[in-house]
Amino acid sequence: MYPSLVRSFDESGNAILNLSKNTDAANESLTQFIENDKIIAGNEIKDQLRDRVKGAMEEVDTYRGQISDLEKEVGGYVTVGSVLSG
């Protein structure tokens, strides 16, 4: 037994341990661990969100390019049509 943990003895001679300091330290460590875990989880979510937004913006750029190509194609038909009818 660790003498520094013994607070007193009961009437049967059994050691009564003083664990409150250790309990407080363990509680504080656990609380800090939980807070750190929350921070890490938040950072992972931010990274995932950033990647998804980047992917969405790349898709938007692709669609804009396709729209531009279609507008040029439609514009060509309008020009050809106006020349033929004009």
Helices and strands as residue ranges (DSSP letters): G 3-5, E 6-9, E 15-17, H 20-85
